[in-house]
Amino acid sequence: MEKNLTNIVNRDDMICASLECKGRRLASINATGFSSLETVKRALLDLAGLYAGMAVLTIRNCTQGWRNVTTIASMRNAVLAMSPATTAPRQGNQYLIPWAS
């Protein structure tokens, strides 16, 4: 028996969706006007802002009566880039290797 696993979202469907991470609700939406699951997901991620960890995305189409629950692993927090000067000592235009000198 084969099931159709694609959940279709129409613009007039009432969507109730939330994004939770570590037991805390980061964002929730109760609205219409979404054209796909991807647009709902994008809206929740934009509302959630920066976070790190496993998040549970729950999307419920109240009009059609289905629910979609997925997990998202994310490192959406700000990462500071390390410059070469802080990673290795430098003298002139060459890097020094402490154990080789």
Rosetta blueprint (number, residue, H / E / L):
1 M L
2 E L
3 K L
4 N L
5 L L
6 T L
7 N L
8 I L
9 V L
10 N L
11 R L
12 D L
13 D L
14 M L
15 I E
16 C E
17 A E
18 S E
19 L E
20 E E
21 C E
22 K L
23 G L
24 R E
25 R E
26 L E
27 A E
28 S E
29 I E
30 N E
31 A E
32 T L
33 G L
34 F L
35 S L
36 S L
37 L H
38 E H
39 T H
40 V H
41 K H
42 R H
43 A H
44 L H
45 L H
46 D H
47 L H
48 A H
49 G L
50 L L
51 Y L
52 A E
53 G E
54 M E
55 A E
56 V E
57 L E
58 T E
59 I E
60 R E
61 N E
62 C L
63 T L
64 Q L
65 G L
66 W E
67 R E
68 N E
69 V E
70 T E
71 T E
72 I E
73 A E
74 S E
75 M E
76 R L
77 N L
78 A L
79 V L
80 L L
81 A L
82 M L
83 S L
84 P H
85 A H
86 T H
87 T H
88 A L
89 P L
90 R E
91 Q E
92 G L
93 N L
94 Q E
95 Y E
96 L L
97 I L
98 P H
99 W H
100 A H
101 S L
